[in-house]
């Protein structure tokens, strides 16, 4: 931890700041994405990973958001079924979920990853990691 002398509101003496936080003033609600870990399953077995995105506050009108899978070490069409499309975030809604089917196999291999990306305002995207 970094400590630094800072000017305090008190004019009597400086104080030691042990921690500091940053505040952000934004034009849009913040979005958080939960990463997901799922057992792959045996050959022929299909499981579903559910990725949840949460807004810091509800929007006053509906908004359509694009989403897509890709990247990471997992193979699209081999380890998971790639998905893409649009999801409508209704007015007043503060969370949404995107499902991605996982394709099982009988190979012993390291954990594999892929991303589910959610388009957001002004060209920003939010990623969640699947393992």
Secondary structure, 3 states (H helix, E strand, C coil): CCCEEECCCCCCCCEEECCCCCCCCCCCCCEEECCECCCCCCCCCEEEEEEEEEECCCCCCCEEEEEEEECCCCCECCCECCCEEEEEECCCCCEEEEEEEEECCCCCCCCCCEEEEEECHHHCEEEEEEC
